[in-house]
């Protein structure tokens, strides 16, 4: 049976070059980067070179990059760290309705600690209106946090516009860029970003490693207290092999890969929308992540479509991987105006640089047959 993986927004296959770069740091250069002897310093050098690579990729300074265990930790670090640094003088945080669950749940918990949270609406394509951000800012506002590229519908926000107004109002701007990193433009200076969350396993790097960019001069309270690693911002022995792999994944990412994904993404969208009574969720063109397709099929369950596709060896998703075990309706699809029925009829396809045209053609051959079969079985059609 064929095996076709269209769930790269959940995680990606580790690049061969990434694995090769990591291996020596498991069994040869295995030192602790905090050790002063030569084996430790060998690890330290690899750590700092990786920091430089990641910093350069977003227009940052190396000393503004702090390594974490992944995107969830980095998001918690950014939001909780800023809140505790500024509370009680300031206690207001602004987010959008389509943030990742780790942002939404962090803010929900902070409400129990005295935070005031404003959750902004988005339009039918998932865009935050910068004017809504400006209207929501008060003299108590610490932070605006808006996801860069949405993990479910692929919408890419106008961070430059949001960043300009946040800077003019003296408010910090954080973005979760886990899905967008290396796939679209990201520059902390040009977009006036103060904190940025990154991770490795969405870009063909290893799981369990990420980073938080914190603009120089911004003070935050650390989540972890211990030996004072990462310039006292993130204690804990650094995952040197993972960090080396992270940097290598950044290093091998290129424009050619993006162009390849855009072409196959658009072919998928055009092919799927030939099926009657379907709807693309999110925007089209350069305001959509190069690897994301999310479509509603109306009156048939997305889980049923996914189940049938899996019998043909095709792996897809009905939403974000973090919520795939839950029967709850996607908060992102509800935020862009879908009814519960429409939201539950949706599937997400997320491709990668390894996706082939043959795989896309096979999918577009199989999918209409599955949809036709399910619509015949559905009592709603």
C-alpha positions in Angstrom: 0.0 0.0 0.0 1.2 3.5 -0.8 2.1 5.7 2.2 1.4 9.4 1.6 2.0 11.9 4.4 -0.1 15.1 4.2 0.1 16.0 7.9 3.3 18.1 8.0 1.7 20.8 10.1 1.6 18.3 12.9 5.3 17.3 12.4 7.8 16.7 9.6 10.2 14.0 8.6 13.7 14.8 9.8 16.0 15.8 6.9 18.9 13.4 6.2 21.4 16.3 6.5 19.9 17.2 9.9 20.4 13.7 11.2 23.9 13.6 10.0 24.7 16.9 11.7 23.2 15.6 15.0 24.8 12.2 15.3 28.2 13.3 16.5 26.7 15.1 19.4 25.2 11.8 20.7 28.3 9.6 20.7 31.4 11.7 20.0 30.9 15.3 21.0 28.6 14.5 23.8 29.8 17.1 26.4 27.7 19.3 28.6 27.9 22.9 27.2 28.4 24.2 30.7 31.5 22.2 31.3 34.8 24.1 31.1 37.0 21.2 29.8 37.6 20.8 26.1 34.8 18.3 25.5 32.3 20.6 27.1 33.6 23.6 25.2 33.3 21.6 21.9 29.6 21.3 22.7 29.4 25.0 23.7 30.9 26.1 20.4 28.3 24.0 18.5 25.5 25.6 20.7 26.7 29.1 20.0 27.2 28.5 16.3 23.6 27.2 16.1 22.4 30.3 17.9 24.1 32.5 15.3 22.4 30.6 12.5 18.9 30.9 13.9 19.4 34.5 14.9 20.6 35.5 11.4 17.6 33.8 9.8 15.2 36.3 11.5 17.4 39.3 11.6 18.2 39.0 15.3 21.3 39.1 17.4 22.6 35.8 18.8 22.2 37.0 22.4 18.5 37.4 21.7 17.9 33.7 21.1 17.0 31.5 24.0 16.6 27.7 23.4 13.6 25.8 24.8 12.1 22.4 24.6 9.7 23.5 21.8 7.0 26.0 20.8 4.7 25.3 23.7 7.3 26.2 26.3 8.4 29.2 24.3 4.9 30.5 24.1 4.4 30.0 27.8 7.7 31.6 28.6 6.9 34.7 26.5 3.4 35.3 27.9 3.8 34.3 31.5 7.3 35.8 31.7 6.1 39.2 30.5 3.0 39.1 32.6 4.9 38.4 35.9 7.5 41.0 35.0 4.9 43.7 34.6 2.2 42.7 37.1 0.5 44.4 38.9 1.3 47.7 37.2 0.1 46.3 33.9 -2.1 43.2 33.5 -3.7 43.4 30.1 -2.9 41.0 27.2 -4.5 41.0 23.7 -4.7 37.8 21.6 -6.8 36.6 18.7 -9.5 33.9 18.5 -7.3 31.7 16.2 -4.2 31.4 18.5 -2.8 27.9 19.1 -4.2 26.1 22.2 -1.1 26.7 24.2 -1.6 30.5 23.9 -5.3 30.3 24.6 -4.9 28.0 27.6 -1.9 30.1 29.0 -4.1 33.2 28.9 -7.1 31.4 30.4 -4.9 30.3 33.3 -3.4 33.8 33.7 -6.9 35.2 34.2 -7.0 33.2 37.5 -3.8 35.1 38.4 -5.2 38.6 37.8 -4.7 39.0 34.1 -7.2 40.8 31.9 -7.4 39.1 28.4 -8.9 40.6 25.3 -9.6 38.1 22.5 -10.0 39.7 19.1 -12.3 38.5 16.3 -10.9 37.6 12.9 -12.6 38.0 9.5 -13.9 35.1 7.3 -10.4 34.3 6.1 -8.8 34.5 9.5 -7.2 37.9 9.4 -6.8 40.1 12.5 -7.7 43.7 11.7 -4.9 46.0 13.0 -7.5 48.7 13.8 -9.1 46.2 16.2 -5.7 45.7 17.9 -5.3 49.5 18.3 -8.8 49.9 19.7 -8.1 47.2 22.3 -4.9 48.7 23.7 -5.2 50.4 27.0 -2.7 52.0 29.5 -2.6 48.6 31.2 -1.7 46.6 28.1 1.6 44.7 28.3 1.5 42.5 25.2 -0.2 41.7 21.9 0.2 38.1 20.8 -0.9 37.2 17.2 0.0 33.9 15.5 2.0 34.5 12.3 0.9 31.6 10.1 -2.2 29.7 11.4 -1.7 26.0 12.0 -5.2 25.1 10.8 -6.1 27.4 7.9 -2.7 28.8 6.9 -3.6 32.4 7.1 -0.5 34.7 7.3 -1.0 37.8 9.4 0.3 41.3 8.5 2.8 41.5 11.4 4.4 44.6 10.0 1.2 46.6 10.3 0.5 45.2 13.8 4.1 45.7 14.8 4.1 49.4 13.8 1.1 50.3 15.8 2.2 48.3 18.9 5.6 50.1 18.8 3.8 53.4 18.5 1.7 52.6 21.6 4.6 51.2 23.6 3.2 47.7 23.7 5.2 44.5 23.1 4.3 42.3 20.2 4.8 38.5 20.3 4.1 36.0 17.5 4.0 32.3 17.4 5.9 31.6 14.2 6.2 27.8 14.5 4.2 27.1 11.3 5.6 30.0 9.3 9.3 29.9 10.1 11.4 29.3 7.0 8.2 29.2 4.9 7.5 33.0 4.6 9.2 36.3 5.4 10.1 36.8 9.1 12.3 39.6 10.2 12.2 40.9 13.7 13.4 44.4 12.8 11.3 45.1 9.8 8.2 43.7 11.4 8.8 45.3 14.8 8.6 42.0 16.7 9.6 41.9 20.4 9.3 38.2 21.0 9.0 35.3 18.5 8.4 31.6 19.1 10.2 29.1 16.9 10.5 25.3 16.8 12.4 22.6 14.9 10.0 19.8 14.2 7.8 21.7 11.8 10.8 22.4 9.6 12.4 18.9 9.2 14.3 19.2 12.4 14.1 17.1 15.6 11.2 17.1 18.1 11.8 18.5 21.6 13.7 21.7 20.7 12.6 25.3 20.0 13.6 28.8 20.7 12.2 32.2 21.9 13.5 35.4 20.5 13.4 38.2 23.1 14.4 41.6 21.9 17.5 42.9 23.7 16.6 44.9 26.8 13.2 43.3 27.4 12.9 41.9 30.9 10.9 38.7 31.6 10.6 36.4 34.6 12.0 32.9 33.7 9.7 29.9 33.8 12.5 27.6 35.1 14.9 28.4 37.9 18.1 26.3 38.3 21.7 26.6 37.2 21.2 29.8 35.2 21.6 28.3 31.7 20.8 30.5 28.6 22.0 33.6 30.4 19.8 32.9 33.4 16.6 33.0 31.2 16.1 29.3 30.8 17.8 26.9 33.3 18.4 23.3 32.3 21.2 21.5 30.4 20.9 22.4 26.8 19.8 19.8 24.2 23.0 20.3 22.1 22.2 17.6 19.6 18.7 18.9 19.1 19.9 22.5 18.8 22.5 21.5 16.2 19.8 19.7 14.3 17.5 22.7 14.6 20.1 25.0 13.1 20.9 22.6 10.3 17.2 22.4 9.4 17.2 26.2 9.1 20.4 26.2 7.1 19.0 23.7 4.5 15.7 25.5 4.1 15.5 27.4 0.8 13.3 29.3 -1.6 13.1 26.4 -4.1 11.4 24.3 -1.5 8.8 27.0 -0.9 8.1 27.4 -4.6 7.7 23.6 -4.9 5.2 23.5 -2.0 3.2 26.5 -3.4 2.8 24.8 -6.7 1.5 21.6 -5.2 -0.6 23.4 -2.7 -2.4 25.3 -5.4 -2.8 22.1 -7.5 -4.5 20.5 -4.5 -6.8 23.4 -3.9 -7.8 23.7 -7.5 -8.4 19.9 -7.8 -10.4 19.7 -4.5 -12.6 22.7 -5.3 -13.7 20.9 -8.5 -15.8 18.7 -6.2 -19.2 20.3 -5.8 -20.2 21.9 -2.5 -16.7 22.4 -1.2 -15.2 25.4 0.5 -11.6 26.5 1.0 -11.0 27.8 4.5 -8.5 30.6 4.8 -7.1 32.9 2.1 -5.4 32.1 -1.2 -2.1 33.2 -2.7 0.8 34.8 -0.8 -1.3 35.3 2.3 -1.5 31.5 2.9 1.2 29.2 4.1 2.9 27.5 1.2 2.1 24.0 2.6 -1.5 24.4 3.9 -4.8 23.3 2.5 -8.0 23.3 4.6 -11.4 22.4 2.9 -14.9 21.8 4.1 -17.0 19.2 2.2 -20.4 20.0 3.8 -22.8 17.4 5.2 -20.1 14.7 5.5 -17.7 14.3 8.5 -14.1 15.2 8.0 -13.1 12.3 10.3 -14.9 9.9 7.9 -13.1 11.3 4.9 -9.8 11.0 6.8 -10.6 7.4 7.8 -11.3 6.4 4.2 -8.2 8.2 2.9 -6.1 6.2 5.4 -7.3 3.0 3.9 -5.5 4.2 0.8 -2.4 5.0 2.8 -3.0 8.8 2.9 -2.5 10.5 6.2 -4.4 13.8 6.8 -5.8 15.7 9.7 -9.2 17.2 10.7 -7.5 20.1 12.6 -4.4 20.8 14.7 -2.5 17.7 16.0 -2.8 19.0 19.6 -6.6 18.7 19.4 -6.9 15.6 17.2 -7.8 13.4 20.2 -10.7 15.7 21.0 -14.2 15.7 19.6 -14.5 19.5 20.1 -15.2 21.7 17.1 -12.2 23.6 15.9 -12.1 27.0 17.5 -10.3 28.4 14.4 -13.0 27.3 12.0 -15.7 28.6 14.3 -13.8 31.9 14.5 -14.0 32.4 10.7 -17.7 31.8 10.8 -18.2 28.2 10.0 -21.2 26.4 11.5 -20.6 23.3 13.6 -21.7 21.2 10.6 -19.3 22.9 8.2 -16.4 22.8 10.7 -16.9 19.1 11.3 -16.8 18.4 7.5 -13.3 19.9 7.2 -10.0 18.2 6.6 -6.5 19.8 6.7 -3.8 18.7 4.2 -0.2 20.0 4.9 2.5 19.1 2.5 6.3 19.4 2.6 9.4 19.6 0.4 9.2 15.9 0.1 5.7 15.8 -1.3 5.6 14.7 -4.9 3.3 15.5 -7.8 2.6 11.8 -8.1 1.3 11.8 -4.6 -0.9 14.8 -5.3 -2.3 13.3 -8.4 -3.1 10.0 -6.6 -4.9 11.9 -3.8 -7.0 13.9 -6.3 -7.9 10.7 -8.0 -9.0 9.0 -4.8 -10.7 11.9 -3.0 -13.8 12.4 -5.3 -14.7 8.7 -5.0 -14.6 8.9 -1.2 -16.7 12.1 -1.1 -19.2 10.7 -3.5 -19.5 7.5 -1.4 -19.9 9.3 1.8 -22.5 11.8 0.5 -24.6 8.9 -0.7 -24.5 7.4 2.8 -25.1 10.8 4.6 -28.7 11.5 5.8 -27.9 15.2 5.4 -27.4 15.2 1.6 
